[in-house]
Each structure stands twice: as C-alpha cells, then as structure tokens.
C-alpha cells in the first residue's frame, strides 16, 4: 500500500463536465476521497461496512449521508460506489511519486556516464533515457533528485547548451529538428516540440524559471513562429532563436512578460502583440 503526502490534481478539473454536474459540497467530498486515497485509507482492505464508517468520520458525515454522497459521485463516473475508489486514479497519478529510489538511481546513472567518459569512450553529451522534466510525461526524475544534483546539472547543461539538437536525416520529425534548410534559413516544423536540452538549458541558465513557465514559453514560441509569414518566419538557427526568446522573456519587466497570459492566447489572437513585444528574434 503506497502512502502519498500529496497527490496530483489537474487544472482542467474546473472545466470537467462530471464535476459540473455535482453540487459544490459534493465536489469537496470528491476531493476529500482523493485525499483519503493518497493517504492509503481506501486500500487497507477493511470490510465495506468498516471502511464506510472510517470514511464517514473523516468527512464529518454519518454513514447514511456518506452512502448518498457515494451514490451521487458514482452516478457521474467519478468513483466506484461500493469501494469509494476514485476512477482513473492509476492513470492520472505518476508511478515515480511513490518511488523513493528514483533519486539514487538517477545519481548512479550520471556517475556511470562520467565513468564511461573518463575511460576514453566517445565524448559529447550522452542522451538521457528518461523524458525531460519539462517536456516529458513518463518522468522518473523527482524534485528531490533535481534539488540534490542541481549543481552538477547546471554545470553539465552550461557546457552543452543545445548540443543534443538532432539534425540528422534519419531523426524523427517530432524530435524538434528543422528540415529543408536553405541559405535563407528554415521555418519551424509544424510538429515542433521542445527538446529536452532546450528546456533544461532554460532552467539551468535562468533558475528563477519554473517548469510551467518554460512549457508556456515553448507554446508561445511555437505559436508565434508558426504564425509568422514570409522570410521573417525563417531562421538559420532555431536553437539560438529559442535562447534569445528565453533571455528576452526573462529580461522583460513582469508587467509586459508574455508568460503572464495563457499560452493559447499568445499564439493566434495575440501573435501580433508578441511580435511587437519581443521584436524579430535572431
């Protein structure tokens, strides 16, 4: 049985049709059940009657009222009525959150890479096998891991910058590379996604940036350059363009910083304003 000091919730909950069908007090009851799930109370294997009594005490309800709450939440598909288990819990929570060995495994992985480099194997920045903490979804790296190895990570990223940008013909298009390069540069690929090294560089170079901020900047970066028409939308070095984008966003006064607006608004509706604020990045 895994016990979490916290659990993941999502900003899209405010627009969730299932929650909108509930009264305000039942929305809180659902959140409280999520807390009890994270605490491990729903997974102790208690008999159904005993489980209902324990949960009722936690929620400040009598058992009959809790049964009615469970019925209403189950009707909209948020829980299983008999067990009170939240639906899709395993899908929405990250396995790494309960993995206490992730930080140590990451430390050993980095040490192996340093040892291999010192033994004369090919130099350069090795590809990291897990997804980026900025762009990935199956992340084994934890906050503790990042904080513990922050100094080493900053040194490593400062030395490589965008060195792992892939421009080989065989690389997948969604790796963030540019294609069709000419003397006048290339356009940002339609399926462009933020590369690991680009996102990690932004965090290492500007520690005040949060992961959410970098993801938002990447969304605005893509929207802005996809909407840019003509030769102004072509760049010879998109990695350098990204670095300049981040530098100007960080240097910009907070009242004018585009990340304060939603990423979706920065692309289409406010693309012109973005261009006026940031200028023609090279």
Residue pairs with C-beta under 8 A, 6 or more apart in sequence:
1 40
1 43
1 44
2 40
2 43
2 98
3 38
3 39
3 40
4 38
4 39
4 40
4 93
4 97
4 98
5 38
6 38
7 34
7 35
7 37
7 38
7 93
7 97
8 92
8 93
8 94
8 97
9 31
9 34
10 92
13 19
18 76
18 77
18 78
19 27
19 30
19 76
19 78
21 76
22 30
22 72
22 73
22 76
26 69
26 72
26 73
29 59
29 69
29 73
30 73
30 78
30 79
30 86
32 58
32 59
33 42
33 55
33 73
33 79
33 84
33 86
34 86
34 89
36 42
36 55
36 58
36 84
37 43
37 85
37 86
37 89
41 54
41 55
41 58
42 51
42 55
42 83
42 84
42 85
44 51
46 54
48 82
48 83
51 83
51 84
52 63
52 66
52 67
52 84
53 63
55 66
55 84
56 62
56 63
56 65
56 66
59 66
59 69
61 69
70 79
70 81
70 84
71 81
73 79
73 81
74 80
74 81
77 87
78 86
78 87
79 85
79 86
79 87
80 87
94 139
96 102
96 139
96 140
96 141
96 142
97 142
99 140
99 142
102 140
102 141
102 142
102 145
103 142
103 144
103 145
103 148
105 140
106 140
106 141
106 145
106 149
107 145
107 148
107 149
109 129
110 149
110 152
113 126
116 126
117 123
124 163
125 156
125 159
125 160
125 163
125 164
125 197
127 164
128 196
130 136
130 138
130 139
130 140
130 141
131 137
131 138
131 139
131 196
132 139
132 194
132 195
132 196
132 199
132 200
133 139
133 141
133 146
133 199
133 200
133 211
134 194
134 196
134 199
134 200
134 202
134 203
134 211
134 214
134 215
134 218
135 193
135 194
135 195
135 196
135 199
135 215
135 218
136 196
146 153
153 200
153 204
154 204
154 207
157 197
157 200
157 201
157 204
157 205
158 204
158 205
160 197
161 197
161 201
161 239
161 243
162 195
162 197
162 198
162 201
162 239
162 240
162 242
162 243
163 197
164 195
164 196
164 197
165 176
165 177
165 195
165 197
165 198
165 239
166 175
166 176
166 177
167 177
167 178
168 177
171 177
173 179
173 189
173 191
174 191
174 193
175 193
175 195
176 189
176 192
176 193
176 194
176 195
176 198
177 189
178 186
178 187
178 188
178 189
178 238
179 186
179 189
180 186
180 187
181 236
182 234
184 231
184 234
184 236
185 234
185 235
185 236
185 237
186 234
186 235
186 236
186 238
187 225
187 233
187 234
188 222
188 225
188 226
188 233
188 235
188 238
190 226
192 222
194 214
194 215
194 218
198 218
198 239
198 242
199 214
199 215
199 218
201 243
202 209
202 214
202 217
202 246
203 209
203 211
203 214
205 243
205 246
206 246
206 247
206 250
208 250
209 246
209 250
213 259
214 246
215 263
216 259
216 263
217 245
217 246
217 249
217 259
219 263
219 264
219 266
219 267
220 258
220 259
220 263
220 266
220 267
220 274
221 242
221 245
222 267
223 263
223 266
223 267
223 268
223 271
224 266
224 267
224 271
224 274
224 275
224 278
225 233
225 235
225 241
226 233
226 267
227 267
227 268
227 271
228 271
228 275
232 280
235 241
235 282
240 282
241 281
241 282
244 281
244 282
245 278
245 281
248 278
248 279
248 281
249 257
249 258
249 259
249 278
252 258
252 277
254 260
256 277
258 266
258 270
258 273
258 274
258 277
258 278
261 270
266 274
